[in-house]
Structures are given as structure tokens and as C-alpha cells.
Amino acid sequence: MSLPHLHPISRRHFFKSAGIATGRIALAGLLFPELARAATKPAVAAHPHPALPGLPHFAPKAKRLIYLFMNGGPSQMDLLDYKPGLKEIYDTDLPDSIRMGQRLTTMTSGQSRFPIAPSKYSFKQYGQSGIWFSELLQHTARVADEIAVIKSVHTEAINHDPAVTYIQTGNQIPGRPSLGSWLSYGLGSECDNLPAFVVMTPRWSAKRDAQALYQRLWEAAFLPTKHAGVALRSQGDPVLYLNDPPGVDRETRRDMLDTLGQLNGLQHQKLGDPEINTRVAQYEMAFKMQASVPDLVDISGESKATLELYGPEVTQPGTFSHSALMARRLAERGVRCIEIFHREWDHHGDLPRDLPLQCRDVDHACYGLITDLKKRGMLDETLVVWGGEFGRTVYCQGKLTKEDYGRDHHPRCFTMWMAGGGVKGGTVYGETDDFSYNVVKDPVHIRDINATILHCLGIDHRRLTYKFQGLDTRLTGVEEANPVKGILA
């Protein structure tokens, strides 16, 4: 193919011209070092986490999200979906008219019968709203009038990995950005020295191994990598590889980053790869975090009254209570999305042994977090979400006694709650049947949950998109999704 606009040159002429050009660049660097440094510095935004142009789409009620994710699937009828009539039909078979041939997991599909297992826990109504709470959530119940309970959440996924991936990324198949990454991408952050999206994974108290958590649940996937969540660890360094090695001081590190930035700038001029700028921005963020993270995790300035709000384990790193306090401190500093993954709510057996331990981990801290945010005037601008990936079955998995039972996965209905910015407190939305098995009023798909979260932060979920593989992808996918207007303030 003939390309007349290109002029062929010999190999000798090419290297001669390249040598002269390189010499000119070197001379300019010697005579005007500041100009050379500026010329090679990559085009990094003045603010490390700016919002996209045009966002938020409308005035937000909340500025930030704190997501309390109960990984494993909390039992809704033992916590928030009160079904007193079940005691009268203890150990009877779940009617076929209720099950309606719905899909079961392989863990119970081979059972000869599906005996009804009523909750062994007592319930009471709390607050002016009169919301029913299990005795296992007596601390959370104290803020009943601040929260909106959604009893009619449902999903298609029946196993943990696809179900968690679905509610966190909008798709059961791995490879999509997480909710926090979408928020970072769309809204950026108000904080210059901490990531826009921070994740914590505290320990649990149930006497069994937990389902695995994968880092991809807070990764950015095809979004720029700077929008990935950063894990805040409870042991050792709070953030891996953040501290300088022995013999490297701050000044030395600054010089190294400046030189590295110049080299990356040259590479960006050559290739135009935006990930180069992302890499430089992450280097700079890590440098800032060397100062901001020690201040973040130092809770010595917290008052005794504040610490008592979160419960007796608040001063122990790695507990849910400590993570909840960290969530408030991160929110104060302008972090856009904070997510706490609390594991091992998967109670196929020994539920009366393990569920109280799990609730003891989180109940006091949930109350403390909401109360603390409200006292500081932050609750109205912070959206707090609590929930898991699916619910549990009303029938028992394995042997049933009045004091011991287990429950299998149940995607047809489960309960979540929200509080804070944009949410109408003291609200109960949705209704399930007498068996907490099917939704009978106001169904809420997990896509609607994510659409509601985005709405509270001023985002129209249909308009927050990213071009990937020729498609305008979005968190809520292509199927119908709507904010849950019944809980919006």
C-alpha cells in the first residue's frame, strides 16, 4: 500500500536525527530544570478524586455511603420479619402451595420433608413507629425511628458467590465494578489524602468457618483502577506496603516520586495510556496516606461517651465495633464509600448457637454508629445500609428441635434496612407471606436497592454509565430498576 505522505528515511538518518533531538532535550533539562520537570509531569487532576462533569444529576440527600454488609445471608424471620403464627404449626411440612416448586439448593433438595422451624426468639415493637425487632437486635431497636426496614427484597441468585457478586456489582458473573467503585467514579471524593472507597473485613464470632470473600468485590474492573476499594487491615500495617522501608525518609521518598513521575510523564507522552496517570495518582495518594492513615486509626482523642456508644469491643482492632467507629472517622474525613463486610451469617445448622454471637458482634455498633452520626449532625448526609445477599428458609435444614435448627439459602425474600440521608425513618416497606417465603406486597429487587442508594446520593442510575466492549454499562444493568420511593424522605 502506498503512503505518499510518509517520507522514507535511511536507518543512518533516523539515528542521527534521534541523537540530535535527544541532545536538545538533555540540554534543555540542564538549562531549565523546572521547565523540563513541568513538561514531563503527567496530567494528573489537581483534586485526586474529582466528580464526573454533570454529577450529581440532582441535589443529593446524602454525601456518602456506609454499607454494613452481613455476608452469608442473615435469617430474616429470626431478626426483623416477625411471624408469630409459625409457632402454631411447628414441625409441620411447608405447604406445596407456598413453595410452588421453587428452586432449592443441593443442601436441602434431597430432604424427605421440609418442617417449619419457627424462630425461638421473642420480638417487641420499638419507637413511635412500632417496628418489630428480635431480642437479638435490642440495641439497633433503640434507633427504630431512624431506620427504614425493607422486608420484600429478593434476588435470583441462590448461592453465595453469585449472590454477593450480584448485589455488590449488579451482575452474578465476576468482572463488573463494585458499587463503591461506581460511586468513586461518578462522584469522586471530598478527601485529598484518603481513597474514595475504603473496605474493612472484621472478624466474626460464630463457631464455624466463613464463606470466602474475594477482592474483586471491591475492585474497579473495567473502570480506571484508582476507583478500586482500599482494604483497611486490622493487624499490622493498616494498609499494606504503605510504610517506607528502613533507611528511606519522607524527603527521599518525595524525591523518588518526583523522578518516577517524570519518567511516567515521558511514558504517557509516548503511549497516551490513561492508566499511567492513574498509577502516578495512586503513588501520590499513598504518599499522602503515610501521614493521614496513622491519624485516622489513632482513636485516643475519642471521648469515653463516644466509645461506649459502639460497645465494649470498640477499642479492639479487628472487631465490627472498631470498624464501625473507623467508618464514622472515614466519613468525617470525606471518604465517599465505606463498606464493612462482616462474615459468617450462613447458618445451615446450629443457628441458635451462632446467630446470637453474630448479632452480639454488630448490634451495639449499629446503634452506636447511627447515634454518633446523628449527634455530630452527619446522619442527614450519610446513607447507612444494612443487609446481606439473600435470606434463609422457614423450613429447617437437617434435624429440627425447638432449641436447635438450621436454615438454607432463600433468595425469594429477605430483609434490609437503611438510615440517614434521603431515607424516611420509622418506615416498614414491603410484606411477605405468613411463612416469610414469598413477597406478597411491594417487591424490591436488589437492582432497586442499588438504584435507591444511587438516588440518595444524587445519581440517576440510568445515566451513570461507562463504555465497555461497545456497551454503555451501568451498575443496575439493562433490566428495569427503580428507587424505592416508599422509603424516601
C-alpha positions as CSV (number, residue, x, y, z in Angstrom):
1,M,0.0,0.0,0.0
2,S,1.4,3.4,-1.0
3,L,1.5,6.1,1.7
4,P,2.7,9.2,-0.2
5,H,2.5,11.5,2.9
6,L,5.3,9.4,4.6
7,H,8.8,10.2,3.6
8,P,11.2,7.1,3.7
9,I,14.4,7.7,5.6
10,S,17.5,5.6,6.0
11,R,18.5,3.9,9.2
12,R,21.6,6.1,9.5
13,H,19.5,9.3,9.0
14,F,17.0,8.1,11.7
15,F,19.6,7.6,14.4
16,K,21.4,10.8,13.5
17,S,18.1,12.8,13.9
18,A,17.2,11.0,17.0
19,G,20.6,11.7,18.6
20,I,20.3,15.4,17.9
21,A,16.8,15.5,19.3
22,T,17.8,13.7,22.5
23,G,20.8,16.1,22.9
24,R,18.4,19.1,22.7
25,I,16.1,17.6,25.3
26,A,19.1,16.9,27.6
27,L,20.4,20.4,27.2
28,A,17.0,21.9,27.9
29,G,16.9,19.9,31.1
30,L,20.2,21.2,32.2
31,L,19.5,24.9,31.4
32,F,15.8,24.9,32.5
33,P,15.3,22.1,35.0
34,E,11.9,23.4,36.3
35,L,10.6,23.7,32.8
36,A,11.7,20.3,31.9
37,R,10.1,18.9,35.1
38,A,6.8,20.5,34.2
39,A,6.9,19.3,30.7
40,T,7.3,15.7,31.7
41,K,4.9,15.7,34.6
42,P,1.8,13.7,33.8
43,A,-1.6,15.4,33.6
44,V,-3.0,14.5,37.0
45,A,-6.1,16.3,38.2
46,A,-5.5,18.9,40.9
47,H,-8.1,17.0,43.0
48,P,-7.3,13.3,43.1
49,H,-10.9,12.3,43.1
50,P,-13.0,14.8,41.0
51,A,-16.6,14.1,40.2
52,L,-17.6,13.5,36.6
53,P,-18.9,16.6,34.8
54,G,-22.6,16.9,35.4
55,L,-22.7,14.8,38.5
56,P,-24.5,14.7,40.8
57,H,-27.5,14.6,38.4
58,F,-29.7,16.3,41.0
59,A,-29.3,17.6,44.6
60,P,-28.3,14.7,46.7
61,K,-29.7,14.0,50.2
62,A,-26.6,12.0,51.2
63,K,-23.0,12.8,50.5
64,R,-21.5,9.4,51.4
65,L,-22.4,5.7,51.9
66,I,-21.6,3.4,54.8
67,Y,-22.6,-0.1,53.8
68,L,-22.8,-2.7,56.6
69,F,-22.8,-6.0,54.6
70,M,-23.7,-9.2,56.6
71,N,-22.1,-11.7,54.4
72,G,-23.7,-15.2,54.4
73,G,-27.4,-14.3,54.5
74,P,-29.0,-13.3,57.8
75,S,-32.2,-15.1,58.9
76,Q,-34.9,-12.5,58.3
77,M,-37.6,-14.3,60.4
78,D,-35.2,-14.5,63.4
79,L,-34.3,-10.8,63.3
80,L,-36.8,-8.4,61.6
81,D,-39.6,-10.3,59.8
82,Y,-41.8,-11.3,62.7
83,K,-44.0,-14.3,62.0
84,P,-45.8,-15.2,65.3
85,G,-48.2,-17.7,63.6
86,L,-45.4,-20.1,62.9
87,K,-45.3,-21.3,66.5
88,E,-48.7,-22.9,65.9
89,I,-47.5,-25.0,63.0
90,Y,-44.1,-26.1,64.4
91,D,-42.7,-29.1,62.6
92,T,-45.5,-29.3,60.0
93,D,-44.5,-29.5,56.4
94,L,-44.2,-26.4,54.3
95,P,-47.2,-26.4,52.0
96,D,-46.6,-27.1,48.3
97,S,-48.9,-24.1,47.7
98,I,-46.3,-21.8,49.4
99,R,-43.2,-23.4,47.9
100,M,-44.7,-23.6,44.4
101,G,-41.9,-25.7,43.0
102,Q,-39.3,-23.1,43.6
103,R,-35.7,-23.8,43.3
104,L,-33.8,-25.4,46.2
105,T,-30.1,-25.8,46.9
106,T,-28.5,-29.2,46.8
107,M,-28.1,-29.0,50.6
108,T,-31.8,-29.5,51.2
109,S,-33.3,-30.7,47.8
110,G,-32.8,-34.2,49.0
111,Q,-34.7,-33.9,52.2
112,S,-37.8,-36.1,52.5
113,R,-39.7,-33.2,54.2
114,F,-39.4,-29.5,54.9
115,P,-40.5,-29.0,58.5
116,I,-41.5,-25.5,59.7
117,A,-39.0,-24.0,62.1
118,P,-40.4,-21.0,64.0
119,S,-38.0,-18.5,65.5
120,K,-37.2,-19.3,69.1
121,Y,-36.6,-15.6,69.8
122,S,-39.0,-13.1,71.2
123,F,-40.0,-9.9,69.4
124,K,-41.1,-6.5,70.6
125,Q,-42.2,-3.2,69.0
126,Y,-39.9,-0.2,69.4
127,G,-40.1,3.5,68.8
128,Q,-43.1,5.6,67.8
129,S,-43.1,3.7,64.6
130,G,-43.7,0.4,66.4
131,I,-41.3,-1.6,64.2
132,W,-40.8,-5.2,65.3
133,F,-37.3,-6.3,66.4
134,S,-36.0,-9.6,67.6
135,E,-34.5,-9.7,71.1
136,L,-31.1,-10.3,69.3
137,L,-31.2,-6.7,68.0
138,Q,-32.3,-4.8,71.1
139,H,-29.6,-2.1,70.6
140,T,-30.5,-1.4,66.9
141,A,-34.1,-1.3,68.0
142,R,-33.3,1.8,70.0
143,V,-33.0,3.7,66.8
144,A,-36.1,2.2,65.2
145,D,-37.4,5.6,64.3
146,E,-34.3,6.4,62.3
147,I,-34.3,3.4,60.0
148,A,-36.5,2.1,57.1
149,V,-36.9,-1.6,57.1
150,I,-37.4,-3.3,53.7
151,K,-38.9,-6.7,54.1
152,S,-39.5,-7.6,50.5
153,V,-36.0,-7.7,49.0
154,H,-35.4,-10.5,46.5
155,T,-32.8,-11.8,44.1
156,E,-32.4,-14.7,41.6
157,A,-29.1,-16.0,43.0
158,I,-29.3,-18.8,45.4
159,N,-25.6,-19.5,46.2
160,H,-23.2,-17.2,48.0
161,D,-20.6,-16.2,45.4
162,P,-23.0,-15.3,42.6
163,A,-25.4,-13.7,45.1
164,V,-22.8,-11.5,46.8
165,T,-21.3,-10.6,43.4
166,Y,-24.8,-9.7,42.1
167,I,-25.7,-7.3,44.9
168,Q,-22.3,-5.8,45.0
169,T,-21.6,-5.3,41.3
170,G,-25.0,-5.7,39.6
171,N,-24.1,-8.9,37.9
172,Q,-23.8,-12.5,39.0
173,I,-20.8,-13.0,36.7
174,P,-17.5,-11.6,38.1
175,G,-15.8,-8.8,36.2
176,R,-18.0,-5.8,36.9
177,P,-17.2,-2.7,39.1
178,S,-18.4,-2.7,42.6
179,L,-20.9,-0.3,44.0
180,G,-18.2,1.7,45.8
181,S,-16.2,1.9,42.6
182,W,-19.1,3.3,40.7
183,L,-19.6,6.0,43.4
184,S,-15.9,6.8,43.3
185,Y,-16.0,7.1,39.5
186,G,-19.2,9.2,39.4
187,L,-18.9,11.4,42.4
188,G,-15.2,11.4,43.3
189,S,-14.4,12.2,46.9
190,E,-14.2,15.2,49.2
191,C,-10.9,13.9,50.6
192,D,-7.5,14.5,49.2
193,N,-5.4,12.3,51.4
194,L,-7.5,9.1,51.7
195,P,-9.1,6.8,49.0
196,A,-12.6,7.5,47.9
197,F,-13.6,3.9,48.7
198,V,-12.4,2.0,51.8
199,V,-13.3,-1.6,52.8
200,M,-13.0,-3.3,56.2
201,T,-13.4,-7.1,56.9
202,P,-13.6,-7.5,60.7
203,R,-13.6,-10.9,62.4
204,W,-16.7,-12.8,63.4
205,S,-17.7,-14.8,66.5
206,A,-19.8,-17.7,65.0
207,K,-18.1,-21.1,65.7
208,R,-17.7,-22.1,62.1
209,D,-15.7,-21.2,59.0
210,A,-17.0,-18.3,56.9
211,Q,-17.6,-18.1,53.2
212,A,-14.6,-16.7,51.3
213,L,-14.5,-13.0,50.4
214,Y,-12.9,-12.0,47.1
215,Q,-11.0,-8.8,46.5
216,R,-13.0,-8.4,43.2
217,L,-16.0,-7.5,45.4
218,W,-14.4,-4.1,45.8
219,E,-12.4,-3.8,42.7
220,A,-12.9,-1.4,39.8
221,A,-13.0,-4.0,37.0
222,F,-13.0,-2.0,33.7
223,L,-13.2,1.4,35.4
224,P,-9.9,3.2,36.0
225,T,-8.1,1.3,38.7
226,K,-7.9,4.3,41.0
227,H,-11.6,3.7,41.8
228,A,-10.9,0.3,43.4
229,G,-11.6,0.0,47.1
230,V,-8.6,0.0,49.5
231,A,-8.7,-2.5,52.3
232,L,-8.0,-1.2,55.8
233,R,-6.5,-4.0,57.8
234,S,-6.9,-4.7,61.5
235,Q,-3.5,-6.3,62.1
236,G,0.0,-5.0,61.2
237,D,0.1,-2.0,58.9
238,P,-3.4,-0.7,58.3
239,V,-2.7,-0.6,54.6
240,L,-0.2,-3.0,53.0
241,Y,3.1,-1.6,51.6
242,L,2.3,1.9,52.9
243,N,5.2,2.4,55.2
244,D,8.6,3.2,53.9
245,P,11.3,0.6,54.4
246,P,14.2,1.3,56.9
247,G,16.5,3.9,55.7
248,V,14.0,5.8,53.5
249,D,12.8,9.1,54.9
250,R,10.0,11.3,53.7
251,E,12.3,13.6,51.7
252,T,13.9,10.7,50.0
253,R,10.5,9.2,49.2
254,R,9.4,12.6,47.8
255,D,12.4,12.8,45.5
256,M,11.8,9.2,44.3
257,L,8.2,10.0,43.5
258,D,9.1,13.2,41.6
259,T,11.7,11.4,39.5
260,L,9.3,8.5,38.9
261,G,6.6,11.0,38.0
262,Q,8.9,12.5,35.3
263,L,9.6,9.0,33.8
264,N,5.9,8.2,33.8
265,G,5.2,11.5,32.2
266,L,7.5,10.7,29.3
267,Q,5.9,7.3,29.0
268,H,2.4,8.9,29.0
269,Q,3.5,11.3,26.2
270,K,4.7,8.4,24.2
271,L,1.8,6.0,24.7
272,G,-1.1,8.1,25.9
273,D,-2.3,5.3,28.2
274,P,-4.6,6.8,30.9
275,E,-3.6,4.1,33.4
276,I,-0.2,5.7,33.6
277,N,-1.7,8.8,35.1
278,T,-3.8,6.6,37.4
279,R,-0.6,4.9,38.6
280,V,1.0,8.3,39.3
281,A,-2.1,9.4,41.2
282,Q,-2.0,6.3,43.3
283,Y,1.7,6.9,44.1
284,E,0.8,10.3,45.3
285,M,-2.2,9.1,47.3
286,A,0.0,6.5,49.0
287,F,2.5,9.2,49.9
288,K,-0.3,11.3,51.5
289,M,-1.8,8.3,53.3
290,Q,1.5,7.8,55.1
291,A,0.5,10.8,57.1
292,S,-3.3,10.5,57.1
293,V,-3.7,6.8,58.0
294,P,-1.9,7.0,61.3
295,D,-4.1,9.9,62.3
296,L,-7.2,8.0,61.1
297,V,-6.5,4.9,63.2
298,D,-5.5,6.8,66.4
299,I,-8.7,6.9,68.5
300,S,-7.0,8.2,71.6
301,G,-8.9,11.5,71.1
302,E,-12.3,9.9,71.2
303,S,-14.3,10.6,74.3
304,K,-15.4,7.8,76.7
305,A,-19.0,8.6,76.0
306,T,-18.4,8.1,72.2
307,L,-16.6,4.8,72.7
308,E,-19.4,3.5,74.9
309,L,-21.9,4.1,72.1
310,Y,-20.2,1.4,70.0
311,G,-20.0,-1.3,72.7
312,P,-17.2,-2.9,74.8
313,E,-15.1,-4.2,71.8
314,V,-14.7,-0.8,70.2
315,T,-11.0,-0.4,71.2
316,Q,-10.1,-3.8,69.8
317,P,-8.9,-3.5,66.1
318,G,-10.5,-6.2,64.0
319,T,-13.9,-6.2,65.7
320,F,-17.0,-4.9,64.0
321,S,-17.4,-2.2,66.7
322,H,-13.9,-0.9,65.9
323,S,-14.7,-1.0,62.2
324,A,-17.9,1.0,62.7
325,L,-16.0,3.7,64.6
326,M,-13.5,3.8,61.8
327,A,-16.4,4.2,59.3
328,R,-17.5,7.3,61.2
329,R,-14.0,8.7,61.2
330,L,-13.6,8.0,57.5
331,A,-16.9,9.6,56.8
332,E,-15.8,12.7,58.7
333,R,-12.7,12.9,56.5
334,G,-14.7,13.0,53.3
335,V,-14.4,9.3,52.1
336,R,-17.2,8.7,49.7
337,C,-17.9,5.0,50.3
338,I,-17.1,2.9,53.4
339,E,-18.1,-0.8,53.4
340,I,-17.8,-3.3,56.2
341,F,-18.0,-7.0,55.3
342,H,-19.0,-9.0,58.4
343,R,-18.8,-12.7,57.6
344,E,-20.4,-15.9,58.7
345,W,-24.2,-15.3,58.7
346,D,-24.6,-18.6,56.8
347,H,-26.4,-20.8,59.4
348,H,-27.3,-24.1,57.9
349,G,-27.1,-25.6,61.3
350,D,-26.6,-24.6,64.9
351,L,-28.4,-21.3,64.3
352,P,-29.4,-20.8,67.9
353,R,-25.7,-21.1,68.8
354,D,-24.2,-18.9,66.1
355,L,-26.8,-16.2,65.3
356,P,-26.7,-14.6,68.8
357,L,-22.9,-14.4,68.5
358,Q,-23.1,-12.7,65.2
359,C,-25.7,-10.2,66.5
360,R,-23.6,-9.5,69.5
361,D,-20.8,-8.5,67.1
362,V,-22.9,-5.9,65.2
363,D,-26.0,-4.9,67.2
364,H,-24.4,-2.5,69.6
365,A,-22.1,-1.0,67.0
366,C,-25.0,-0.4,64.6
367,Y,-26.9,1.6,67.2
368,G,-23.7,3.4,68.1
369,L,-22.9,4.4,64.5
370,I,-26.3,5.8,63.8
371,T,-26.4,7.6,67.2
372,D,-22.9,9.0,66.8
373,L,-23.6,10.3,63.3
374,K,-26.8,11.9,64.5
375,K,-25.1,13.6,67.4
376,R,-22.5,15.1,65.1
377,G,-25.0,16.3,62.6
378,M,-23.8,13.8,60.0
379,L,-26.7,11.3,59.7
380,D,-28.7,13.5,57.4
381,E,-25.9,13.5,54.9
382,T,-24.8,9.9,55.4
383,L,-26.7,6.9,54.0
384,V,-26.3,3.8,56.1
385,V,-27.3,0.4,54.6
386,W,-27.5,-3.0,56.4
387,G,-28.2,-6.3,54.8
388,G,-26.9,-9.5,53.1
389,E,-27.0,-11.3,49.8
390,F,-30.2,-13.3,50.4
391,G,-32.3,-14.7,53.3
392,R,-33.0,-18.0,54.9
393,T,-35.7,-20.7,54.6
394,V,-38.6,-21.0,57.0
395,Y,-38.1,-24.8,57.0
396,C,-35.3,-26.5,58.8
397,Q,-32.2,-27.9,57.2
398,G,-31.3,-31.1,58.9
399,K,-32.8,-32.2,62.3
400,L,-35.3,-29.9,63.9
401,T,-35.8,-29.4,67.6
402,K,-37.4,-26.5,69.4
403,E,-33.9,-25.5,70.7
404,D,-31.8,-26.2,67.6
405,Y,-32.4,-25.8,63.9
406,G,-30.7,-24.5,60.7
407,R,-31.9,-22.7,57.6
408,D,-31.0,-23.0,54.0
409,H,-30.4,-20.1,51.5
410,H,-33.6,-18.3,50.4
411,P,-33.5,-15.7,47.6
412,R,-37.2,-15.2,47.3
413,C,-37.4,-12.7,50.2
414,F,-35.1,-11.2,52.8
415,T,-34.8,-8.0,54.9
416,M,-32.5,-5.0,54.7
417,W,-32.6,-1.6,56.4
418,M,-31.4,1.9,55.5
419,A,-31.0,5.0,57.6
420,G,-29.8,8.6,57.2
421,G,-29.6,10.8,54.1
422,G,-32.7,10.6,51.9
423,V,-34.4,7.9,54.0
424,K,-37.7,8.2,55.8
425,G,-37.0,6.8,59.3
426,G,-39.6,4.7,61.2
427,T,-40.8,3.1,57.9
428,V,-41.6,-0.5,57.1
429,Y,-41.8,-1.3,53.4
430,G,-42.9,-4.5,51.7
431,E,-44.6,-7.6,53.1
432,T,-44.0,-11.3,53.0
433,D,-46.5,-14.2,53.4
434,D,-47.1,-15.9,56.7
435,F,-44.1,-18.2,56.1
436,S,-41.6,-15.4,55.2
437,Y,-41.3,-17.3,52.0
438,N,-42.8,-15.2,49.2
439,V,-43.2,-11.5,48.7
440,V,-46.9,-10.5,48.7
441,K,-46.6,-6.7,48.7
442,D,-44.2,-4.2,47.2
443,P,-41.4,-6.4,45.9
444,V,-37.9,-4.8,45.9
445,H,-35.3,-6.4,43.6
446,I,-31.6,-5.9,44.5
447,R,-31.4,-3.7,41.4
448,D,-33.9,-1.4,43.1
449,I,-31.8,-1.4,46.2
450,N,-28.8,-0.2,44.2
451,A,-30.9,2.3,42.3
452,T,-32.1,3.7,45.7
453,I,-28.6,4.0,47.0
454,L,-27.5,5.9,43.9
455,H,-30.7,8.1,44.1
456,C,-30.0,9.2,47.7
457,L,-26.5,10.3,46.5
458,G,-27.9,12.4,43.7
459,I,-27.4,9.9,40.8
460,D,-29.9,8.7,38.2
461,H,-28.8,5.1,37.9
462,R,-29.8,5.1,34.2
463,R,-27.3,7.9,33.4
464,L,-24.2,6.7,35.3
465,T,-22.6,4.6,32.5
466,Y,-19.2,3.5,31.2
467,K,-18.5,2.4,27.7
468,F,-17.1,-1.2,27.8
469,Q,-17.0,-3.7,25.0
470,G,-19.2,-1.5,22.9
471,L,-21.9,-1.2,25.6
472,D,-22.9,1.6,27.9
473,T,-22.7,-0.5,31.1
474,R,-24.2,0.5,34.4
475,L,-24.5,-0.8,37.9
476,T,-28.2,-1.7,37.7
477,G,-27.8,-3.5,34.3
478,V,-30.4,-3.3,31.5
479,E,-33.4,-4.7,33.3
480,E,-36.0,-2.4,35.0
481,A,-34.9,-0.8,38.2
482,N,-36.4,2.0,40.3
483,P,-35.6,3.7,43.5
484,V,-37.9,2.6,46.3
485,K,-40.0,5.7,46.7
486,G,-41.8,4.4,49.7
487,I,-38.8,4.8,51.9
488,L,-37.5,8.1,50.5
489,A,-37.8,11.2,52.6
